Amino acid sequence: MQQTTLCVPLEVKPESCSRLSALIETLKQQVDEAGDPALPNFRSIHERVPTLHFMSMSVFPSADYDPMFIIEANFDGTPGVFWAQLEAVIGEWLRPMLRCCKRPLAKDGELYDAVTALGSKVALAPYLEARTQAPSVFHHGNRGLTRDRILQEHALFLTVRDEIDDPRRQGPNTYQESGCDTSHARLRAKMRPLFPWLDEPAPERITRAEHVWDWVQLIRFVVLALLVLSLPGLLLASLLRWQVYVILVAIGAVVVFGLLYANRKALAGSEVVNRVSVKLLSPQFLIPLLVGAAVYVLLAVLVLSPVVLAVHAVHLLTELLGLQPHAASLSALWAAFVEAAKAVSLGLLSVIVMLPLLILIVRYHELRDSSQDAPPIDGRMLREMVRREDWIVQNHMGSIVLIKPGVLRSTIIQAGHYGLVLLLRATATDGYLGSMRTVHFAHWAFLNNRSRLLFFSNFDHSWGSYLDDFIEKAHTGLTLAWGCGVGFPPTRLLIYDGASHGRQFKNWALASRTVSRFWYSAYPNLTVDQI
């Protein structure tokens, strides 16, 4: 079952920022029936957009850019159906919001003109789809669970609880006096008329095919990474005798590792020792690396030995004709494989130089990066955020930060994001983000020609405890994903320190946040653990 996370970033006309915020507040008041205790919150959205898990609307002011209006959504199925359903419910409010936004300079400008013209009835869904931004990293805590299934199982839980512990029951509780099997059979008989789907097999959260495809994508990423890292070695090995090449690689590895070792320590006062560390020899890292290396060697050997393919074609032809392959053909086949395997092995050997060399260059920049010890925080906005939080068990946050310049670091960060999302899809299959049990849906996305980084999260409990969870249990992934932000706490070797600077990181994250003026949750009383 496909689940989708996306956002629609739209630049706002500076003079219309206040009006846009007021329109979002008006929409919230119109569709949030919280004033009537007999009606559920956001009833119209809940009933008419049946696939929606979470949705938010936020306006991000900035001294470096014009304000940004962002619609974030997490839902079941494909975007087309979702946008059509959403437009049917709140389209009359969305259209004036879009009029507060700037006309895109790209080809979507004509669509913008059509949907924002006075008296326009043109559908909004095509424009919103055209402006949609895909995430660079995302996590689905409720992966494989449709919204309907979550709500149905919650209703079952409440009914079972009331049946077992009914305060109106007179006399002894038969469930306490009976054995487990008897109680279970009696309880199931009571529930079956109310929940007929109990007799149906539960659908798979993640199918075997989907799980296999996740691992295939992760291994493909490893193969491509090894190919890029070994290309210089492949070229150099073709120009030198293999003995000279191996000596040069050994010398290069000693020099690079030596420099890396000499620069391994953090700047004075910036090192953080964590109880949780990256276990590079753990199965989730080691298995895709070893399998990817094996696949890379196999594919590279086949690609680099066209003679093998030609000889193999001759073999197939002779077998079809009933003839026996000649010994010369067999020897040519073997020689081609040997030469190709030798070239690939020599090229792969250069990875022990190229990978630490890239990390060394990044480390050079890390030692010269600036960080913010006391980033400016808007007091009025902070009070507004605090006022809107902790009304239910869940909360929401959005953040936009500037990205540090540099072609190499930008490439590494983007590759890191891509590898991180593939690793999460392959390993985080039980609803939890590592040992974190508080994230429903979260994602990062690059904005403004990859000059800014957006982060959205729908999580349990307070904002402070949520970041404490990240700092304690997922600081390495957080540092890799967010460490490219300007002013981020000092990082070391891409994944160390950084987010582990608890107070400094919290202040930095808080300064980049904005008010979530509109936020919808389909099941506001459920935690990730309960789901």
HELIX and SHEET records of a PDB file:
HELIX    1   1 PRO A   14  SER A   16  5                                   3    
HELIX    2   2 CYS A   17  VAL A   31  1                                  15    
HELIX    3   3 GLU A   33  GLY A   35  5                                   3    
HELIX    4   4 ARG A   43  ARG A   48  1                                   6    
HELIX    5   5 PRO A   79  ARG A   99  1                                  21    
HELIX    6   6 GLY A  109  THR A  116  1                                   8    
HELIX    7   7 ALA A  125  ALA A  130  1                                   6    
HELIX    8   8 ARG A  147  ILE A  164  1                                  18    
HELIX    9   9 THR A  174  GLU A  177  1                                   4    
HELIX   10  10 CYS A  180  MET A  191  1                                  12    
HELIX   11  11 PRO A  196  ASP A  199  5                                   4    
HELIX   12  12 ARG A  208  LEU A  239  1                                  32    
HELIX   13  13 TRP A  242  ALA A  262  1                                  21    
HELIX   14  14 PRO A  283  VAL A  303  1                                  21    
HELIX   15  15 PRO A  306  LEU A  320  1                                  15    
HELIX   16  16 ALA A  327  LEU A  349  1                                  23    
HELIX   17  17 VAL A  351  GLU A  366  1                                  16    
HELIX   18  18 GLY A  379  ARG A  388  1                                  10    
HELIX   19  19 VAL A  407  THR A  427  1                                  21    
HELIX   20  20 TRP A  463  LYS A  473  1                                  11    
HELIX   21  21 HIS A  475  TRP A  482  1                                   8    
HELIX   22  22 GLY A  498  SER A  500  5                                   3    
HELIX   23  23 GLY A  502  ALA A  511  1                                  10    
SHEET    1   A 4 GLN A   3  GLU A  11  0                                        
SHEET    2   A 4 MET A  68  ASP A  76 -1                                        
SHEET    3   A 4 LEU A  52  PHE A  60 -1                                        
SHEET    4   A 4 SER A 516  SER A 521 -1                                        
SHEET    1   B 4 VAL A 137  HIS A 140  0                                        
SHEET    2   B 4 VAL A 439  LEU A 447 -1                                        
SHEET    3   B 4 ARG A 452  ASP A 460 -1                                        
SHEET    4   B 4 GLN A 394  LEU A 402 -1                                        
SHEET    1   C 2 THR A 491  ARG A 492  0                                        
SHEET    2   C 2 TYR A 496  ASP A 497 -1                                        
END                                                                             
